[in-house]
Amino acid sequence: MSLPVAIGDVIADKYRVDRVLGSGGMGLVVAATHLTLRTRRAIKVMLLHGVGSPLCVERFLREARALSELRSTHVARVYDVGRLPNEAPFMVMEYLEGHTLLSRLAQRGPLPAEEAAVYALHACEALAEAHARGMVHRDLKPDNLFLTQAHDGSPCVKVLDFGVSKLLHDEGEGSARTTTGAIVGSPLYMSPEQINGAHDIDGRSDIWAMGVILFQLVTGECPFAGSNVLEILAQIANKKPPPPSALRKDLKAPLDAVILRCLEKDRALRYPDVVALARALAPLARAEPDPPASLVARIERVYATATKMASMSTVAVPKADTRYTPARAEPERGTPEPTHTIDITLTPPPWTRAGMPMMVPTEGTVLASSAGGLTGTHVVKPRRAMVRHFAAAAIVLALSASLGKLLSLLNPPMPAPASPVPVASSDMPPPRTTTNTRTALAAPKQAPKNASSVARPAGSVGVVPSASGSTHASPPVRMGSPQKGPARRPSFR
């Protein structure tokens, strides 16, 4: 089988492959060094025979997306994702030193109940965040629980391989990602609903797998075994599991009760979530290095925080009331059309004027109907988009003011021309005066009898009244030194 990468290859121009860590049916894990940061990374690369399968590639990328969303210390981090030149996808992950719980079990045999309970609590913390975000692992087993050391040297279990995880909020998942009725997971650890190919699998399927893992860690055997897959599946569906104390006499009854409740075939009888499972396991766990109560409190905080973040990122759309007549249907005669109103309780954000309402309906608004449908209110919170709109408006105003100043500097206003001194010249046209047209036509008929009573026009040059009252033209007045030749028309600048 040809490998997608070889030792010494450089992936994405920055990760040098050092050695092979392990391989599976679909992927190869290698240790690599970041050429710039000089840090160790683990890179998971899909094998070449799976590159041609869209389903395999989708599962690989789904694992990268799922791991990138989880922030728990008990989940391996994902730093990067991409494709090789041969189209094989890869993901750059946190480099872990240690071994899986399956290897630990093979080396040491059954584990003490207190130690197994601590490892199960670590896995519950990772599952608490995943379940709160709508992810179901569906393939939990000792080979996917990696035992390493935390930064303080204490044991730390990391949950691996979210490749077949299911996103509860994805619609059409059964048809888009898995074949209808397909069995996904490892047969020894699959829940009865997984065997039946149920499409409504939830976190209680992972709780079943945790019961099988605990049973195997403390006894060294699986509760359901067989010579082939069909026998295993038949036992899971029909056989009642024995208590772990039947195979190991030093085990206590409380541990039997916890494991057997996880292995209830009716999922309604199992623990409702991993937080309840952690509360039941805490009294059975070892008190070092962390007290069990602190582990449970941390799991509760992780679950509550992840649930809150998931609810904030998910848009709640109210379901349509079947009692209402669709808008495109013709209403029956005599039946009034239903009316809908929006009831919003508004809280002005701190960056607006006090008391100024924000009448902007947002997503998540609860519709109230006068016909007795959905009722309720929703407090509209300030959104970042509105802050960005205000900031953009302020920037536009500032740029407009700056641009106006710049244009005024580049194009200064022209000074008003000085009033020229009219010079009478023989070749200059007489000054134009604005006169009403009707008055000008009637002027000859209304000429005054005494010419001396006519006032001299203001600003006229070269007209001098005589002593007898008549007027005669005075010689033209010229500015400057006398010039020879014909008179020039003055130019004004």
Rosetta blueprint (number, residue, H / E / L):
1 M L
2 S L
3 L L
4 P L
5 V L
6 A L
7 I L
8 G L
9 D L
10 V E
11 I E
12 A L
13 D L
14 K L
15 Y E
16 R E
17 V E
18 D E
19 R E
20 V E
21 L E
22 G E
23 S E
24 G L
25 G L
26 M L
27 G E
28 L E
29 V E
30 V E
31 A E
32 A E
33 T E
34 H E
35 L L
36 T L
37 L L
38 R L
39 T L
40 R E
41 R E
42 A E
43 I E
44 K E
45 V E
46 M E
47 L L
48 L H
49 H H
50 G H
51 V H
52 G L
53 S L
54 P H
55 L H
56 C H
57 V H
58 E H
59 R H
60 F H
61 L H
62 R H
63 E H
64 A H
65 R H
66 A H
67 L H
68 S H
69 E H
70 L L
71 R L
72 S L
73 T L
74 H L
75 V E
76 A L
77 R L
78 V E
79 Y E
80 D E
81 V E
82 G E
83 R E
84 L L
85 P L
86 N L
87 E L
88 A L
89 P E
90 F E
91 M E
92 V E
93 M E
94 E E
95 Y L
96 L L
97 E L
98 G L
99 H E
100 T E
101 L H
102 L H
103 S H
104 R H
105 L H
106 A H
107 Q H
108 R H
109 G L
110 P L
111 L L
112 P L
113 A H
114 E H
115 E H
116 A H
117 A H
118 V H
119 Y H
120 A H
121 L H
122 H H
123 A H
124 C H
125 E H
126 A H
127 L H
128 A H
129 E H
130 A H
131 H H
132 A H
133 R L
134 G L
135 M E
136 V E
137 H L
138 R L
139 D L
140 L L
141 K L
142 P H
143 D H
144 N H
145 L E
146 F E
147 L E
148 T E
149 Q E
150 A L
151 H L
152 D L
153 G L
154 S L
155 P E
156 C E
157 V E
158 K E
159 V E
160 L L
161 D L
162 F L
163 G L
164 V L
165 S L
166 K E
167 L E
168 L L
169 H L
170 D L
171 E L
172 G L
173 E H
174 G H
175 S H
176 A H
177 R L
178 T L
179 T L
180 T L
181 G L
182 A L
183 I L
184 V L
185 G L
186 S L
187 P H
188 L H
189 Y H
190 M L
191 S L
192 P H
193 E H
194 Q H
195 I H
196 N L
197 G L
198 A L
199 H L
200 D L
201 I L
202 D L
203 G L
204 R H
205 S H
206 D H
207 I H
208 W H
209 A H
210 M H
211 G H
212 V H
213 I H
214 L H
215 F H
216 Q H
217 L H
218 V H
219 T H
220 G L
221 E L
222 C L
223 P L
224 F L
225 A L
226 G L
227 S L
228 N L
229 V H
230 L H
231 E H
232 I H
233 L H
234 A H
235 Q H
236 I H
237 A H
238 N H
239 K L
240 K L
241 P L
242 P L
243 P L
244 P H
245 S H
246 A H
247 L L
248 R L
249 K L
250 D L
251 L L
252 K L
253 A H
254 P H
255 L H
256 D H
257 A H
258 V H
259 I H
260 L H
261 R H
262 C H
263 L L
264 E L
265 K L
266 D L
267 R H
268 A H
269 L H
270 R L
271 Y L
272 P L
273 D L
274 V H
275 V H
276 A H
277 L H
278 A H
279 R H
280 A H
281 L H
282 A H
283 P H
284 L H
285 A L
286 R L
287 A L
288 E L
289 P L
290 D L
291 P L
292 P H
293 A H
294 S H
295 L H
296 V H
297 A H
298 R H
299 I H
300 E H
301 R H
302 V H
303 Y H
304 A H
305 T H
306 A H
307 T H
308 K H
309 M H
310 A H
311 S H
312 M H
313 S H
314 T L
315 V L
316 A L
317 V L
318 P L
319 K L
320 A L
321 D L
322 T L
323 R L
324 Y L
325 T L
326 P L
327 A L
328 R L
329 A L
330 E L
331 P L
332 E L
333 R L
334 G L
335 T L
336 P L
337 E L
338 P L
339 T L
340 H E
341 T E
342 I E
343 D L
344 I L
345 T E
346 L E
347 T L
348 P L
349 P L
350 P L
351 W L
352 T L
353 R L
354 A L
355 G L
356 M L
357 P L
358 M L
359 M L
360 V L
361 P L
362 T L
363 E L
364 G L
365 T L
366 V L
367 L E
368 A E
369 S E
370 S L
371 A L
372 G L
373 G L
374 L L
375 T L
376 G L
377 T L
378 H L
379 V E
380 V E
381 K L
382 P L
383 R L
384 R H
385 A H
386 M H
387 V H
388 R H
389 H H
390 F H
391 A H
392 A H
393 A H
394 A H
395 I H
396 V H
397 L H
398 A H
399 L H
400 S H
401 A H
402 S H
403 L H
404 G H
405 K H
406 L H
407 L H
408 S H
409 L H
410 L H
411 N L
412 P L
413 P L
414 M L
415 P L
416 A L
417 P L
418 A L
419 S L
420 P L
421 V L
422 P L
423 V L
424 A L
425 S L
426 S L
427 D L
428 M L
429 P L
430 P L
431 P L
432 R L
433 T L
434 T L
435 T L
436 N L
437 T H
438 R H
439 T H
440 A H
441 L H
442 A H
443 A L
444 P H
445 K H
446 Q H
447 A L
448 P L
449 K L
450 N L
451 A H
452 S H
453 S H
454 V L
455 A L
456 R L
457 P L
458 A L
459 G L
460 S L
461 V L
462 G L
463 V E
464 V E
465 P E
466 S L
467 A L
468 S L
469 G L
470 S L
471 T E
472 H E
473 A E
474 S L
475 P L
476 P L
477 V L
478 R L
479 M L
480 G L
481 S L
482 P L
483 Q L
484 K L
485 G L
486 P L
487 A L
488 R L
489 R L
490 P L
491 S L
492 F L
493 R L
